[in-house]
Amino acid sequence: MVVMILGLLTIVALFVIRFADSVPPQADFPNALALPQGETAAAFTKGDGWYAVVTRSGQILIYNGGGELTRTIAAPQADD
């Protein structure tokens, strides 16, 4: 019985040691993006070297990797 408990504790310790350093990489998100006056973010996505914010007013704002607004696109509105 003692051997079984020691074996179980050893397996748990090995799992803890093995997976303690395998923290998944953190996503590289900007600290802040400056939205145009009066806009509120509804959605956010990140691509390779760019960010996109969809606003509640129906604009898609494209930012470069440095956080500078590079393009504004009018999102198509759904029919009610």
KAVEN-V102208 format. One record per backbone hydrogen bond with DSSP energy under -1.0 kcal/mol. NH is the residue of the N-H (numbers start at 1). CO is the residue of the C=O. E is the energy in kcal/mol with one decimal. If there is no record, write none. Layout:
# KAVEN-V102208
NH&CO&E ; NH&CO&E
This chain:
# KAVEN-V102208
5&1&-2.0 ; 6&2&-2.5 ; 7&3&-2.4 ; 8&4&-2.2 ; 9&5&-2.5 ; 10&6&-2.1 ; 11&7&-2.1 ; 12&8&-2.3 ; 13&9&-2.4 ; 14&10&-2.3 ; 15&11&-2.1 ; 16&12&-2.3 ; 17&13&-2.5 ; 18&14&-2.7 ; 19&15&-2.5 ; 20&16&-1.1 ; 29&27&-1.3 ; 39&36&-2.1 ; 42&54&-3.7 ; 43&54&-1.7 ; 45&52&-2.3 ; 47&50&-2.7 ; 49&47&-1.3 ; 51&63&-2.3 ; 52&45&-2.7 ; 53&61&-2.3 ; 54&43&-2.1 ; 55&59&-2.8 ; 56&40&-2.3 ; 58&55&-1.6 ; 60&73&-3.3 ; 61&53&-3.2 ; 62&71&-3.1 ; 63&51&-3.0 ; 64&68&-2.4 ; 65&49&-1.0 ; 67&64&-2.1 ; 70&62&-3.1 ; 71&62&-1.6 ; 73&60&-2.6 ; 75&58&-3.1
